[in-house]
């Protein structure tokens, strides 16, 4: 380790001052963001608020740290405090500069453009490398050194690590990188190859800037100023870990605390290897791989829908961090033992050949785990070519016969797609590129070749070309725990009683003759509450040909890769005949399509399931020629949404939803879980006029905080409401559990439609008439509070805070943008249908 040129003494008072400085450094990013974005946001534009937050943070760190550093210069024995203040000043400047790059080039969003990723990496290097050089010049002057000895220590050769020990430390870093990142290939999978490359460049730039500033400047500054090397190393690690809190700027990223904890073990590793020799280049492989591996193997969309990351990834972060801490401890212990035995300073460890062999063995193990226990390869994104021409389906609304109406719509959609897609399909065939045509929306999906997007954009007849993001299949997953409720009751379930379903049953109406379609994560068709109601089961044998389709993996037997689909279908019609009547319409039948993998879909998978529901076709069949409209469902439950991070724009799926409505298939759609703020029901397909969207309430009729609200593009949304809090329903494996969400509310309405149409078959396909009937018989709920008098909470816990409902969009009567036309009443709706 480099020679110290500054005398230093320590003491309790000095340590207390240093600790206070570290605490202040950690609090400033969070405090600045809270102060500006909460107290002043109402009077500022978002960009002005972000800029003000950065200015406040810069002043809050720059002024006190500079003052302490200058004050410590003239006080004997305070060199350690001065060095700490100077180090924090340098780290604070790094935090503000990095946050400034994020303001100029926003980096949030799972589908961030590749160009922006490269631009962010380049901007970071352009700003931060000169900043590191300036910090190297400034550091010795702030602590009162002549600058000569420290300047020699920060010379380019020493800084980069061009000495004889570089290969030994380089291979040591490689070996350690393989060991501590081993959990990721076991629990994760690589996404798109082009995105992975861009992420790698970003992390390389970030790691290089980290090393230049923290282990190039700050580490040397502290070790030259502290009386004890251990104190300097610990302070460097703490500063590095606390710097992650700068991610709170701008906008308030609540995940930075977890990232800060994850970076601390890396700080221990880098400091230990840095202590064994000069320079930062040998640290680069370890720093890059530790930072990039989770970014590569974890889908950035994970947790966006539920707010809870995948549990196996949480475990991987924990195991990787623990492994890094343990390896750092072992390396430190080995170095100390070596120093005592040999009487020499750090750096006299094993020969480079031995370390190189260890690196080879570590990476051999890593590769074997990835190949044999992981999910090798990339899940590349494709894209959709959406054509301008869409079929004219207006004439279908005047057709009374259901099957004729379906056939007319199906024929018009197929004819339009076949004719207008011909030249594009021919070109794709010549290129040898895999693709799938659609008719429900006139578009073509191109698989795994996103670099061809520019070839088709802007040409005549093409409306737009959009990304169709793939969803990774992880090698293993840890399911989220559920509140189990396996013991049934002979009493009517509270959620069913709340909508009067038992009153409909008392009229002898249970949904017989109606087929309910579902598109979701899949379905456990053998669940006791669902099996007897599955259309593909005749009581003795199963035929899944026209009752099941998998838009992701083409499986031929229904299954649920989560729990969501099975739970929603149970609420529509579940009944095991043994005290578990969990469904609104237990006499109806169901069919299903898997449009999500790991609870995520994309525009292509959602459209594929819509096509299957329009005209079911057998496994391996052609949707254009093998569809059988006579087997289409009557009503479809859609407890899903396609937000922007799944690839949807507001109108992406609208033509598909309108086509199903034109065919007489009613689309009941959950409104979303983005409440309590107004205008949050804008996720497709809940935002469409052709969808009948459903908000969530408690069993006693009060809106739940998470329920999304309108208005949306001038429409009142949701259209109606239903129970969606702690709903008991079926889950894969034959059990039952509670779940909450508008996903649980939508099935109540889909089941009610099945009851109404069973009671009065002439209403089947009359979607507008059915909507009117449901709204006229719903329990009205007005909203009397003005939104200007209600303070709506913000942030990830906003929905849980259960604020009072306000009249979103200024609509306080009925219908409104909270409850729609009211809370569905199945009993009253069936009575009206029977009476009329």
Secondary structure as UniProt FT lines:
FT   HELIX           12..34
FT   HELIX           35..39
FT   HELIX           41..43
FT   HELIX           46..73
FT   TURN            76..77
FT   HELIX           79..104
FT   TURN            110..111
FT   HELIX           114..142
FT   TURN            143..144
FT   HELIX           148..153
FT   HELIX           156..160
FT   TURN            164..165
FT   HELIX           166..180
FT   HELIX           182..187
FT   HELIX           193..210
FT   HELIX           211..218
FT   HELIX           219..225
FT   HELIX           229..243
FT   HELIX           244..248
FT   TURN            249..251
FT   TURN            254..255
FT   HELIX           256..274
FT   TURN            275..276
FT   HELIX           281..283
FT   HELIX           284..297
FT   TURN            300..306
FT   HELIX           311..342
FT   TURN            346..347
FT   HELIX           352..373
FT   STRAND          382..387
FT   HELIX           394..398
FT   HELIX           402..431
FT   STRAND          435..438
FT   TURN            439..442
FT   STRAND          443..446
FT   HELIX           450..452
FT   HELIX           453..456
FT   TURN            457..458
FT   TURN            460..461
FT   STRAND          462..468
FT   STRAND          483..484
FT   HELIX           494..498
FT   TURN            499..500
FT   HELIX           501..506
FT   TURN            507..508
FT   TURN            512..513
FT   STRAND          515..520
FT   TURN            525..526
FT   TURN            528..530
FT   HELIX           531..533
FT   TURN            535..536
FT   TURN            545..547
FT   STRAND          548..550
FT   TURN            551..553
FT   HELIX           564..573
FT   TURN            586..587
FT   STRAND          589..594
FT   TURN            598..599
FT   HELIX           603..614
FT   TURN            619..620
FT   TURN            623..625
FT   HELIX           629..631
FT   STRAND          635..638
FT   HELIX           644..646
FT   TURN            650..653
FT   HELIX           654..662
FT   TURN            663..664
FT   STRAND          666..670
FT   TURN            675..676
FT   TURN            678..679
FT   TURN            685..687
FT   TURN            689..690
FT   STRAND          692..697
FT   TURN            699..700
FT   TURN            705..706
FT   TURN            713..714
FT   STRAND          720..723
FT   STRAND          727..731
FT   TURN            732..734
FT   STRAND          735..739
FT   HELIX           742..759
FT   HELIX           761..763
FT   TURN            764..765
FT   HELIX           767..777
FT   HELIX           787..789
FT   TURN            796..798
FT   HELIX           799..801
FT   HELIX           808..810
FT   TURN            817..819
FT   HELIX           826..835
//
